Amino acid sequence: MRRVLSRKAWPKIRYRHRNGITLEQHQAVLKATPNEEYQIFFELLWHTGGSQSDIANLRADNIDWTTRRLFYSRQKLKSSGEGNACLVIGEALELVLKQLPSEGPLFPHLHTLKEGKRSNYFWTKRVKAGLPDGIVLHSYRYAWAERAQRCGMPEREAMAHLGHGSKAVHRAYARSADRVTLPLEHYEAIRDAKMISLNAGLEKPASEAA
């Protein structure tokens, strides 16, 4: 069978622009969501920037409370062995994680659903909250990258957090963020503080030196 049109003759695919969800919009979604499991799910998406499948499939053993780390592998990149993410658990993320089960799946019901089911639920709450069409579940991922860009987080750290190995992918997520560069002295002050702390730890008391 011959092709009607060659591949080059087909119109270029243009994907619809998706916006990052703002804090106010996120809070509006939470207010419109009566289901507690979904509320915590949306909160975890806000704090981690993870994709909905990665977060919905998290288990208690993905959390190491000793080192305060959250580990997981990107669902879509499992076969390639790439896309691993390691997140330090800060105070805000800890408050969310402590509301979830201490063993087994963190989201007992949501992890059994297909992506479309979770997306449809978010769509209904987005409409109820009166948010624009451009806001979807993946908007949490866009939002995290944009927030990281605005506050001056080094791009390499943001990529490691999102589980991406490509700068091009991260820049695509953060394309609508303002470009912000912190003063060099900000990073020099951090370096000097680390060096002072390290040297203090290496110095021995006079009594021991004697």
PyMOL CGO cylinders between C-alpha atoms (Angstrom):
from pymol import cmd
from pymol.cgo import CYLINDER

trace = [
    CYLINDER, 0.00, 0.00, 0.00, 1.40, 3.39, -1.05, 0.3, 1, 1, 1, 1, 1, 1,
    CYLINDER, 1.40, 3.39, -1.05, 1.28, 6.39, 1.24, 0.3, 1, 1, 1, 1, 1, 1,
    CYLINDER, 1.28, 6.39, 1.24, -1.07, 9.18, 0.24, 0.3, 1, 1, 1, 1, 1, 1,
    CYLINDER, -1.07, 9.18, 0.24, 1.37, 11.76, 1.64, 0.3, 1, 1, 1, 1, 1, 1,
    CYLINDER, 1.37, 11.76, 1.64, 5.03, 11.49, 2.46, 0.3, 1, 1, 1, 1, 1, 1,
    CYLINDER, 5.03, 11.49, 2.46, 6.05, 12.09, 6.09, 0.3, 1, 1, 1, 1, 1, 1,
    CYLINDER, 6.05, 12.09, 6.09, 7.58, 15.47, 5.18, 0.3, 1, 1, 1, 1, 1, 1,
    CYLINDER, 7.58, 15.47, 5.18, 4.31, 16.59, 3.60, 0.3, 1, 1, 1, 1, 1, 1,
    CYLINDER, 4.31, 16.59, 3.60, 2.32, 16.19, 6.82, 0.3, 1, 1, 1, 1, 1, 1,
    CYLINDER, 2.32, 16.19, 6.82, 1.70, 19.41, 8.78, 0.3, 1, 1, 1, 1, 1, 1,
    CYLINDER, 1.70, 19.41, 8.78, 4.08, 19.98, 11.69, 0.3, 1, 1, 1, 1, 1, 1,
    CYLINDER, 4.08, 19.98, 11.69, 2.67, 18.80, 15.01, 0.3, 1, 1, 1, 1, 1, 1,
    CYLINDER, 2.67, 18.80, 15.01, 2.14, 21.70, 17.40, 0.3, 1, 1, 1, 1, 1, 1,
    CYLINDER, 2.14, 21.70, 17.40, 1.52, 20.73, 20.98, 0.3, 1, 1, 1, 1, 1, 1,
    CYLINDER, 1.52, 20.73, 20.98, -0.83, 22.80, 23.09, 0.3, 1, 1, 1, 1, 1, 1,
    CYLINDER, -0.83, 22.80, 23.09, 0.88, 25.10, 25.56, 0.3, 1, 1, 1, 1, 1, 1,
    CYLINDER, 0.88, 25.10, 25.56, 0.49, 24.02, 29.17, 0.3, 1, 1, 1, 1, 1, 1,
    CYLINDER, 0.49, 24.02, 29.17, 0.83, 26.41, 32.08, 0.3, 1, 1, 1, 1, 1, 1,
    CYLINDER, 0.83, 26.41, 32.08, 2.40, 25.84, 35.46, 0.3, 1, 1, 1, 1, 1, 1,
    CYLINDER, 2.40, 25.84, 35.46, -0.18, 25.89, 38.24, 0.3, 1, 1, 1, 1, 1, 1,
    CYLINDER, -0.18, 25.89, 38.24, 0.21, 28.77, 40.70, 0.3, 1, 1, 1, 1, 1, 1,
    CYLINDER, 0.21, 28.77, 40.70, 0.01, 28.45, 44.49, 0.3, 1, 1, 1, 1, 1, 1,
    CYLINDER, 0.01, 28.45, 44.49, -3.36, 30.22, 44.49, 0.3, 1, 1, 1, 1, 1, 1,
    CYLINDER, -3.36, 30.22, 44.49, -4.70, 27.85, 41.82, 0.3, 1, 1, 1, 1, 1, 1,
    CYLINDER, -4.70, 27.85, 41.82, -3.34, 24.84, 43.70, 0.3, 1, 1, 1, 1, 1, 1,
    CYLINDER, -3.34, 24.84, 43.70, -5.09, 25.97, 46.86, 0.3, 1, 1, 1, 1, 1, 1,
    CYLINDER, -5.09, 25.97, 46.86, -8.31, 26.47, 44.90, 0.3, 1, 1, 1, 1, 1, 1,
    CYLINDER, -8.31, 26.47, 44.90, -8.08, 22.88, 43.64, 0.3, 1, 1, 1, 1, 1, 1,
    CYLINDER, -8.08, 22.88, 43.64, -7.56, 21.59, 47.19, 0.3, 1, 1, 1, 1, 1, 1,
    CYLINDER, -7.56, 21.59, 47.19, -10.61, 23.53, 48.36, 0.3, 1, 1, 1, 1, 1, 1,
    CYLINDER, -10.61, 23.53, 48.36, -12.68, 21.96, 45.58, 0.3, 1, 1, 1, 1, 1, 1,
    CYLINDER, -12.68, 21.96, 45.58, -11.42, 18.43, 46.38, 0.3, 1, 1, 1, 1, 1, 1,
    CYLINDER, -11.42, 18.43, 46.38, -13.38, 16.53, 49.06, 0.3, 1, 1, 1, 1, 1, 1,
    CYLINDER, -13.38, 16.53, 49.06, -11.37, 13.30, 48.71, 0.3, 1, 1, 1, 1, 1, 1,
    CYLINDER, -11.37, 13.30, 48.71, -8.53, 13.28, 51.27, 0.3, 1, 1, 1, 1, 1, 1,
    CYLINDER, -8.53, 13.28, 51.27, -6.31, 10.88, 49.31, 0.3, 1, 1, 1, 1, 1, 1,
    CYLINDER, -6.31, 10.88, 49.31, -6.51, 13.12, 46.25, 0.3, 1, 1, 1, 1, 1, 1,
    CYLINDER, -6.51, 13.12, 46.25, -5.82, 16.19, 48.41, 0.3, 1, 1, 1, 1, 1, 1,
    CYLINDER, -5.82, 16.19, 48.41, -2.56, 14.69, 49.70, 0.3, 1, 1, 1, 1, 1, 1,
    CYLINDER, -2.56, 14.69, 49.70, -1.75, 13.50, 46.17, 0.3, 1, 1, 1, 1, 1, 1,
    CYLINDER, -1.75, 13.50, 46.17, -2.05, 17.05, 44.80, 0.3, 1, 1, 1, 1, 1, 1,
    CYLINDER, -2.05, 17.05, 44.80, 0.02, 18.36, 47.72, 0.3, 1, 1, 1, 1, 1, 1,
    CYLINDER, 0.02, 18.36, 47.72, 2.78, 15.86, 46.96, 0.3, 1, 1, 1, 1, 1, 1,
    CYLINDER, 2.78, 15.86, 46.96, 2.74, 16.86, 43.29, 0.3, 1, 1, 1, 1, 1, 1,
    CYLINDER, 2.74, 16.86, 43.29, 3.16, 20.50, 44.35, 0.3, 1, 1, 1, 1, 1, 1,
    CYLINDER, 3.16, 20.50, 44.35, 6.13, 19.81, 46.62, 0.3, 1, 1, 1, 1, 1, 1,
    CYLINDER, 6.13, 19.81, 46.62, 7.96, 17.29, 44.41, 0.3, 1, 1, 1, 1, 1, 1,
    CYLINDER, 7.96, 17.29, 44.41, 7.13, 18.25, 40.83, 0.3, 1, 1, 1, 1, 1, 1,
    CYLINDER, 7.13, 18.25, 40.83, 6.82, 14.55, 40.09, 0.3, 1, 1, 1, 1, 1, 1,
    CYLINDER, 6.82, 14.55, 40.09, 4.71, 13.18, 37.26, 0.3, 1, 1, 1, 1, 1, 1,
    CYLINDER, 4.71, 13.18, 37.26, 1.33, 11.84, 38.32, 0.3, 1, 1, 1, 1, 1, 1,
    CYLINDER, 1.33, 11.84, 38.32, 2.27, 8.19, 37.62, 0.3, 1, 1, 1, 1, 1, 1,
    CYLINDER, 2.27, 8.19, 37.62, 5.55, 8.39, 39.53, 0.3, 1, 1, 1, 1, 1, 1,
    CYLINDER, 5.55, 8.39, 39.53, 3.91, 9.92, 42.59, 0.3, 1, 1, 1, 1, 1, 1,
    CYLINDER, 3.91, 9.92, 42.59, 0.79, 7.72, 42.53, 0.3, 1, 1, 1, 1, 1, 1,
    CYLINDER, 0.79, 7.72, 42.53, 3.00, 4.60, 42.51, 0.3, 1, 1, 1, 1, 1, 1,
    CYLINDER, 3.00, 4.60, 42.51, 5.24, 5.59, 45.40, 0.3, 1, 1, 1, 1, 1, 1,
    CYLINDER, 5.24, 5.59, 45.40, 5.61, 3.10, 48.23, 0.3, 1, 1, 1, 1, 1, 1,
    CYLINDER, 5.61, 3.10, 48.23, 6.68, 3.51, 51.84, 0.3, 1, 1, 1, 1, 1, 1,
    CYLINDER, 6.68, 3.51, 51.84, 10.04, 1.87, 51.06, 0.3, 1, 1, 1, 1, 1, 1,
    CYLINDER, 10.04, 1.87, 51.06, 10.80, 4.70, 48.62, 0.3, 1, 1, 1, 1, 1, 1,
    CYLINDER, 10.80, 4.70, 48.62, 11.37, 6.82, 51.73, 0.3, 1, 1, 1, 1, 1, 1,
    CYLINDER, 11.37, 6.82, 51.73, 14.54, 6.62, 53.81, 0.3, 1, 1, 1, 1, 1, 1,
    CYLINDER, 14.54, 6.62, 53.81, 13.83, 8.55, 56.99, 0.3, 1, 1, 1, 1, 1, 1,
    CYLINDER, 13.83, 8.55, 56.99, 17.37, 7.93, 58.30, 0.3, 1, 1, 1, 1, 1, 1,
    CYLINDER, 17.37, 7.93, 58.30, 18.92, 9.98, 55.51, 0.3, 1, 1, 1, 1, 1, 1,
    CYLINDER, 18.92, 9.98, 55.51, 15.71, 11.95, 54.86, 0.3, 1, 1, 1, 1, 1, 1,
    CYLINDER, 15.71, 11.95, 54.86, 15.62, 10.98, 51.19, 0.3, 1, 1, 1, 1, 1, 1,
    CYLINDER, 15.62, 10.98, 51.19, 12.79, 10.14, 48.79, 0.3, 1, 1, 1, 1, 1, 1,
    CYLINDER, 12.79, 10.14, 48.79, 13.94, 7.85, 45.96, 0.3, 1, 1, 1, 1, 1, 1,
    CYLINDER, 13.94, 7.85, 45.96, 12.06, 6.75, 42.87, 0.3, 1, 1, 1, 1, 1, 1,
    CYLINDER, 12.06, 6.75, 42.87, 12.56, 5.83, 39.22, 0.3, 1, 1, 1, 1, 1, 1,
    CYLINDER, 12.56, 5.83, 39.22, 10.62, 7.50, 36.42, 0.3, 1, 1, 1, 1, 1, 1,
    CYLINDER, 10.62, 7.50, 36.42, 7.89, 5.10, 35.26, 0.3, 1, 1, 1, 1, 1, 1,
    CYLINDER, 7.89, 5.10, 35.26, 8.31, 6.04, 31.59, 0.3, 1, 1, 1, 1, 1, 1,
    CYLINDER, 8.31, 6.04, 31.59, 12.11, 5.53, 31.72, 0.3, 1, 1, 1, 1, 1, 1,
    CYLINDER, 12.11, 5.53, 31.72, 12.32, 2.29, 33.72, 0.3, 1, 1, 1, 1, 1, 1,
    CYLINDER, 12.32, 2.29, 33.72, 13.28, 0.18, 30.70, 0.3, 1, 1, 1, 1, 1, 1,
    CYLINDER, 13.28, 0.18, 30.70, 16.27, 2.41, 29.94, 0.3, 1, 1, 1, 1, 1, 1,
    CYLINDER, 16.27, 2.41, 29.94, 17.55, 2.43, 33.52, 0.3, 1, 1, 1, 1, 1, 1,
    CYLINDER, 17.55, 2.43, 33.52, 17.62, 6.23, 33.49, 0.3, 1, 1, 1, 1, 1, 1,
    CYLINDER, 17.62, 6.23, 33.49, 15.52, 8.90, 35.10, 0.3, 1, 1, 1, 1, 1, 1,
    CYLINDER, 15.52, 8.90, 35.10, 16.20, 8.16, 38.77, 0.3, 1, 1, 1, 1, 1, 1,
    CYLINDER, 16.20, 8.16, 38.77, 15.22, 10.91, 41.19, 0.3, 1, 1, 1, 1, 1, 1,
    CYLINDER, 15.22, 10.91, 41.19, 16.52, 11.51, 44.72, 0.3, 1, 1, 1, 1, 1, 1,
    CYLINDER, 16.52, 11.51, 44.72, 14.84, 14.23, 46.79, 0.3, 1, 1, 1, 1, 1, 1,
    CYLINDER, 14.84, 14.23, 46.79, 15.91, 15.57, 50.16, 0.3, 1, 1, 1, 1, 1, 1,
    CYLINDER, 15.91, 15.57, 50.16, 12.89, 15.65, 52.45, 0.3, 1, 1, 1, 1, 1, 1,
    CYLINDER, 12.89, 15.65, 52.45, 12.41, 19.17, 53.77, 0.3, 1, 1, 1, 1, 1, 1,
    CYLINDER, 12.41, 19.17, 53.77, 9.96, 20.24, 56.47, 0.3, 1, 1, 1, 1, 1, 1,
    CYLINDER, 9.96, 20.24, 56.47, 7.08, 20.95, 54.07, 0.3, 1, 1, 1, 1, 1, 1,
    CYLINDER, 7.08, 20.95, 54.07, 7.46, 17.60, 52.28, 0.3, 1, 1, 1, 1, 1, 1,
    CYLINDER, 7.46, 17.60, 52.28, 7.76, 15.77, 55.61, 0.3, 1, 1, 1, 1, 1, 1,
    CYLINDER, 7.76, 15.77, 55.61, 4.40, 17.13, 56.78, 0.3, 1, 1, 1, 1, 1, 1,
    CYLINDER, 4.40, 17.13, 56.78, 2.77, 15.71, 53.64, 0.3, 1, 1, 1, 1, 1, 1,
    CYLINDER, 2.77, 15.71, 53.64, 4.53, 12.32, 53.76, 0.3, 1, 1, 1, 1, 1, 1,
    CYLINDER, 4.53, 12.32, 53.76, 3.68, 11.81, 57.45, 0.3, 1, 1, 1, 1, 1, 1,
    CYLINDER, 3.68, 11.81, 57.45, -0.02, 11.75, 56.48, 0.3, 1, 1, 1, 1, 1, 1,
    CYLINDER, -0.02, 11.75, 56.48, 0.51, 8.69, 54.28, 0.3, 1, 1, 1, 1, 1, 1,
    CYLINDER, 0.51, 8.69, 54.28, 0.75, 4.95, 55.16, 0.3, 1, 1, 1, 1, 1, 1,
    CYLINDER, 0.75, 4.95, 55.16, 4.00, 3.77, 56.77, 0.3, 1, 1, 1, 1, 1, 1,
    CYLINDER, 4.00, 3.77, 56.77, 4.08, 0.59, 54.68, 0.3, 1, 1, 1, 1, 1, 1,
    CYLINDER, 4.08, 0.59, 54.68, 2.94, -0.55, 51.25, 0.3, 1, 1, 1, 1, 1, 1,
    CYLINDER, 2.94, -0.55, 51.25, 1.62, 1.88, 48.60, 0.3, 1, 1, 1, 1, 1, 1,
    CYLINDER, 1.62, 1.88, 48.60, 1.44, 5.49, 49.75, 0.3, 1, 1, 1, 1, 1, 1,
    CYLINDER, 1.44, 5.49, 49.75, -1.78, 5.88, 47.75, 0.3, 1, 1, 1, 1, 1, 1,
    CYLINDER, -1.78, 5.88, 47.75, -3.67, 2.55, 48.16, 0.3, 1, 1, 1, 1, 1, 1,
    CYLINDER, -3.67, 2.55, 48.16, -6.51, 3.54, 45.82, 0.3, 1, 1, 1, 1, 1, 1,
    CYLINDER, -6.51, 3.54, 45.82, -4.92, 5.98, 43.39, 0.3, 1, 1, 1, 1, 1, 1,
    CYLINDER, -4.92, 5.98, 43.39, -2.07, 3.68, 42.38, 0.3, 1, 1, 1, 1, 1, 1,
    CYLINDER, -2.07, 3.68, 42.38, -4.63, 1.18, 41.05, 0.3, 1, 1, 1, 1, 1, 1,
    CYLINDER, -4.63, 1.18, 41.05, -6.13, 3.75, 38.65, 0.3, 1, 1, 1, 1, 1, 1,
    CYLINDER, -6.13, 3.75, 38.65, -5.03, 4.53, 35.11, 0.3, 1, 1, 1, 1, 1, 1,
    CYLINDER, -5.03, 4.53, 35.11, -3.57, 7.94, 34.31, 0.3, 1, 1, 1, 1, 1, 1,
    CYLINDER, -3.57, 7.94, 34.31, -6.72, 9.00, 32.48, 0.3, 1, 1, 1, 1, 1, 1,
    CYLINDER, -6.72, 9.00, 32.48, -8.86, 8.34, 35.54, 0.3, 1, 1, 1, 1, 1, 1,
    CYLINDER, -8.86, 8.34, 35.54, -6.71, 10.54, 37.76, 0.3, 1, 1, 1, 1, 1, 1,
    CYLINDER, -6.71, 10.54, 37.76, -6.53, 13.21, 35.06, 0.3, 1, 1, 1, 1, 1, 1,
    CYLINDER, -6.53, 13.21, 35.06, -10.32, 13.23, 34.68, 0.3, 1, 1, 1, 1, 1, 1,
    CYLINDER, -10.32, 13.23, 34.68, -10.77, 13.66, 38.43, 0.3, 1, 1, 1, 1, 1, 1,
    CYLINDER, -10.77, 13.66, 38.43, -8.39, 16.62, 38.41, 0.3, 1, 1, 1, 1, 1, 1,
    CYLINDER, -8.39, 16.62, 38.41, -10.26, 18.06, 35.41, 0.3, 1, 1, 1, 1, 1, 1,
    CYLINDER, -10.26, 18.06, 35.41, -13.56, 18.04, 37.31, 0.3, 1, 1, 1, 1, 1, 1,
    CYLINDER, -13.56, 18.04, 37.31, -11.97, 19.80, 40.29, 0.3, 1, 1, 1, 1, 1, 1,
    CYLINDER, -11.97, 19.80, 40.29, -10.21, 22.28, 38.02, 0.3, 1, 1, 1, 1, 1, 1,
    CYLINDER, -10.21, 22.28, 38.02, -13.56, 23.19, 36.46, 0.3, 1, 1, 1, 1, 1, 1,
    CYLINDER, -13.56, 23.19, 36.46, -15.19, 23.41, 39.90, 0.3, 1, 1, 1, 1, 1, 1,
    CYLINDER, -15.19, 23.41, 39.90, -12.41, 25.75, 41.04, 0.3, 1, 1, 1, 1, 1, 1,
    CYLINDER, -12.41, 25.75, 41.04, -12.92, 27.94, 37.97, 0.3, 1, 1, 1, 1, 1, 1,
    CYLINDER, -12.92, 27.94, 37.97, -9.37, 27.51, 36.62, 0.3, 1, 1, 1, 1, 1, 1,
    CYLINDER, -9.37, 27.51, 36.62, -8.46, 27.95, 32.92, 0.3, 1, 1, 1, 1, 1, 1,
    CYLINDER, -8.46, 27.95, 32.92, -8.26, 25.07, 30.42, 0.3, 1, 1, 1, 1, 1, 1,
    CYLINDER, -8.26, 25.07, 30.42, -4.45, 25.17, 30.26, 0.3, 1, 1, 1, 1, 1, 1,
    CYLINDER, -4.45, 25.17, 30.26, -4.16, 23.77, 33.79, 0.3, 1, 1, 1, 1, 1, 1,
    CYLINDER, -4.16, 23.77, 33.79, -3.74, 19.98, 33.85, 0.3, 1, 1, 1, 1, 1, 1,
    CYLINDER, -3.74, 19.98, 33.85, -2.16, 17.48, 36.25, 0.3, 1, 1, 1, 1, 1, 1,
    CYLINDER, -2.16, 17.48, 36.25, 1.19, 17.87, 34.48, 0.3, 1, 1, 1, 1, 1, 1,
    CYLINDER, 1.19, 17.87, 34.48, 1.00, 21.58, 35.30, 0.3, 1, 1, 1, 1, 1, 1,
    CYLINDER, 1.00, 21.58, 35.30, 2.39, 20.70, 38.73, 0.3, 1, 1, 1, 1, 1, 1,
    CYLINDER, 2.39, 20.70, 38.73, 5.58, 19.54, 37.02, 0.3, 1, 1, 1, 1, 1, 1,
    CYLINDER, 5.58, 19.54, 37.02, 5.82, 22.71, 34.95, 0.3, 1, 1, 1, 1, 1, 1,
    CYLINDER, 5.82, 22.71, 34.95, 5.20, 24.77, 38.08, 0.3, 1, 1, 1, 1, 1, 1,
    CYLINDER, 5.20, 24.77, 38.08, 7.97, 23.12, 40.09, 0.3, 1, 1, 1, 1, 1, 1,
    CYLINDER, 7.97, 23.12, 40.09, 10.53, 23.76, 37.34, 0.3, 1, 1, 1, 1, 1, 1,
    CYLINDER, 10.53, 23.76, 37.34, 9.39, 27.38, 37.01, 0.3, 1, 1, 1, 1, 1, 1,
    CYLINDER, 9.39, 27.38, 37.01, 9.64, 27.92, 40.78, 0.3, 1, 1, 1, 1, 1, 1,
    CYLINDER, 9.64, 27.92, 40.78, 13.14, 26.40, 40.80, 0.3, 1, 1, 1, 1, 1, 1,
    CYLINDER, 13.14, 26.40, 40.80, 14.18, 28.70, 37.97, 0.3, 1, 1, 1, 1, 1, 1,
    CYLINDER, 14.18, 28.70, 37.97, 12.81, 31.82, 39.64, 0.3, 1, 1, 1, 1, 1, 1,
    CYLINDER, 12.81, 31.82, 39.64, 14.48, 31.21, 43.00, 0.3, 1, 1, 1, 1, 1, 1,
    CYLINDER, 14.48, 31.21, 43.00, 17.86, 30.63, 41.38, 0.3, 1, 1, 1, 1, 1, 1,
    CYLINDER, 17.86, 30.63, 41.38, 18.26, 26.88, 41.98, 0.3, 1, 1, 1, 1, 1, 1,
    CYLINDER, 18.26, 26.88, 41.98, 21.20, 25.65, 39.84, 0.3, 1, 1, 1, 1, 1, 1,
    CYLINDER, 21.20, 25.65, 39.84, 19.91, 23.91, 36.74, 0.3, 1, 1, 1, 1, 1, 1,
    CYLINDER, 19.91, 23.91, 36.74, 21.82, 20.72, 37.48, 0.3, 1, 1, 1, 1, 1, 1,
    CYLINDER, 21.82, 20.72, 37.48, 20.10, 20.40, 40.87, 0.3, 1, 1, 1, 1, 1, 1,
    CYLINDER, 20.10, 20.40, 40.87, 16.69, 21.02, 39.34, 0.3, 1, 1, 1, 1, 1, 1,
    CYLINDER, 16.69, 21.02, 39.34, 17.33, 18.38, 36.67, 0.3, 1, 1, 1, 1, 1, 1,
    CYLINDER, 17.33, 18.38, 36.67, 18.41, 15.86, 39.29, 0.3, 1, 1, 1, 1, 1, 1,
    CYLINDER, 18.41, 15.86, 39.29, 15.27, 16.60, 41.29, 0.3, 1, 1, 1, 1, 1, 1,
    CYLINDER, 15.27, 16.60, 41.29, 12.98, 16.13, 38.29, 0.3, 1, 1, 1, 1, 1, 1,
    CYLINDER, 12.98, 16.13, 38.29, 14.78, 12.95, 37.24, 0.3, 1, 1, 1, 1, 1, 1,
    CYLINDER, 14.78, 12.95, 37.24, 15.84, 14.26, 33.83, 0.3, 1, 1, 1, 1, 1, 1,
    CYLINDER, 15.84, 14.26, 33.83, 19.19, 13.80, 32.13, 0.3, 1, 1, 1, 1, 1, 1,
    CYLINDER, 19.19, 13.80, 32.13, 18.57, 16.33, 29.38, 0.3, 1, 1, 1, 1, 1, 1,
    CYLINDER, 18.57, 16.33, 29.38, 18.96, 20.09, 29.78, 0.3, 1, 1, 1, 1, 1, 1,
    CYLINDER, 18.96, 20.09, 29.78, 16.68, 20.58, 26.80, 0.3, 1, 1, 1, 1, 1, 1,
    CYLINDER, 16.68, 20.58, 26.80, 13.84, 18.80, 28.60, 0.3, 1, 1, 1, 1, 1, 1,
    CYLINDER, 13.84, 18.80, 28.60, 14.25, 20.85, 31.75, 0.3, 1, 1, 1, 1, 1, 1,
    CYLINDER, 14.25, 20.85, 31.75, 14.40, 24.10, 29.79, 0.3, 1, 1, 1, 1, 1, 1,
    CYLINDER, 14.40, 24.10, 29.79, 11.20, 23.13, 28.04, 0.3, 1, 1, 1, 1, 1, 1,
    CYLINDER, 11.20, 23.13, 28.04, 9.49, 22.73, 31.43, 0.3, 1, 1, 1, 1, 1, 1,
    CYLINDER, 9.49, 22.73, 31.43, 10.82, 26.08, 32.63, 0.3, 1, 1, 1, 1, 1, 1,
    CYLINDER, 10.82, 26.08, 32.63, 10.28, 27.96, 29.36, 0.3, 1, 1, 1, 1, 1, 1,
    CYLINDER, 10.28, 27.96, 29.36, 7.82, 30.45, 30.86, 0.3, 1, 1, 1, 1, 1, 1,
    CYLINDER, 7.82, 30.45, 30.86, 9.87, 31.24, 33.97, 0.3, 1, 1, 1, 1, 1, 1,
    CYLINDER, 9.87, 31.24, 33.97, 11.73, 34.48, 34.48, 0.3, 1, 1, 1, 1, 1, 1,
    CYLINDER, 11.73, 34.48, 34.48, 15.50, 34.13, 34.13, 0.3, 1, 1, 1, 1, 1, 1,
    CYLINDER, 15.50, 34.13, 34.13, 17.01, 34.89, 37.52, 0.3, 1, 1, 1, 1, 1, 1,
    CYLINDER, 17.01, 34.89, 37.52, 20.68, 34.68, 38.47, 0.3, 1, 1, 1, 1, 1, 1,
    CYLINDER, 20.68, 34.68, 38.47, 21.73, 35.19, 42.08, 0.3, 1, 1, 1, 1, 1, 1,
    CYLINDER, 21.73, 35.19, 42.08, 24.81, 37.32, 42.83, 0.3, 1, 1, 1, 1, 1, 1,
    CYLINDER, 24.81, 37.32, 42.83, 28.09, 35.40, 42.82, 0.3, 1, 1, 1, 1, 1, 1,
    CYLINDER, 28.09, 35.40, 42.82, 28.73, 36.43, 46.42, 0.3, 1, 1, 1, 1, 1, 1,
    CYLINDER, 28.73, 36.43, 46.42, 25.63, 34.44, 47.42, 0.3, 1, 1, 1, 1, 1, 1,
    CYLINDER, 25.63, 34.44, 47.42, 27.30, 31.21, 46.33, 0.3, 1, 1, 1, 1, 1, 1,
    CYLINDER, 27.30, 31.21, 46.33, 30.71, 32.36, 47.63, 0.3, 1, 1, 1, 1, 1, 1,
    CYLINDER, 30.71, 32.36, 47.63, 29.15, 32.92, 51.07, 0.3, 1, 1, 1, 1, 1, 1,
    CYLINDER, 29.15, 32.92, 51.07, 27.74, 29.40, 51.01, 0.3, 1, 1, 1, 1, 1, 1,
    CYLINDER, 27.74, 29.40, 51.01, 31.16, 28.01, 50.02, 0.3, 1, 1, 1, 1, 1, 1,
    CYLINDER, 31.16, 28.01, 50.02, 32.94, 29.97, 52.78, 0.3, 1, 1, 1, 1, 1, 1,
    CYLINDER, 32.94, 29.97, 52.78, 30.44, 28.81, 55.38, 0.3, 1, 1, 1, 1, 1, 1,
    CYLINDER, 30.44, 28.81, 55.38, 31.05, 25.20, 54.36, 0.3, 1, 1, 1, 1, 1, 1,
    CYLINDER, 31.05, 25.20, 54.36, 34.82, 25.65, 54.56, 0.3, 1, 1, 1, 1, 1, 1,
    CYLINDER, 34.82, 25.65, 54.56, 34.62, 27.23, 58.02, 0.3, 1, 1, 1, 1, 1, 1,
    CYLINDER, 34.62, 27.23, 58.02, 32.45, 24.37, 59.24, 0.3, 1, 1, 1, 1, 1, 1,
    CYLINDER, 32.45, 24.37, 59.24, 34.81, 21.79, 57.76, 0.3, 1, 1, 1, 1, 1, 1,
    CYLINDER, 34.81, 21.79, 57.76, 37.93, 23.40, 59.25, 0.3, 1, 1, 1, 1, 1, 1,
    CYLINDER, 37.93, 23.40, 59.25, 36.29, 23.68, 62.66, 0.3, 1, 1, 1, 1, 1, 1,
    CYLINDER, 36.29, 23.68, 62.66, 35.57, 19.98, 62.59, 0.3, 1, 1, 1, 1, 1, 1,
    CYLINDER, 35.57, 19.98, 62.59, 39.18, 19.13, 61.70, 0.3, 1, 1, 1, 1, 1, 1,
    CYLINDER, 39.18, 19.13, 61.70, 40.78, 21.30, 64.40, 0.3, 1, 1, 1, 1, 1, 1,
    CYLINDER, 40.78, 21.30, 64.40, 41.63, 19.43, 67.58, 0.3, 1, 1, 1, 1, 1, 1,
    CYLINDER, 41.63, 19.43, 67.58, 41.47, 20.91, 71.05, 0.3, 1, 1, 1, 1, 1, 1,
    CYLINDER, 41.47, 20.91, 71.05, 44.84, 22.05, 72.47, 0.3, 1, 1, 1, 1, 1, 1,
    CYLINDER, 44.84, 22.05, 72.47, 44.72, 19.30, 75.12, 0.3, 1, 1, 1, 1, 1, 1,
    CYLINDER, 44.72, 19.30, 75.12, 44.43, 16.60, 72.45, 0.3, 1, 1, 1, 1, 1, 1,
    CYLINDER, 44.43, 16.60, 72.45, 47.17, 18.16, 70.30, 0.3, 1, 1, 1, 1, 1, 1,
    CYLINDER, 47.17, 18.16, 70.30, 49.54, 18.05, 73.28, 0.3, 1, 1, 1, 1, 1, 1,
]
cmd.load_cgo(trace, "trace")
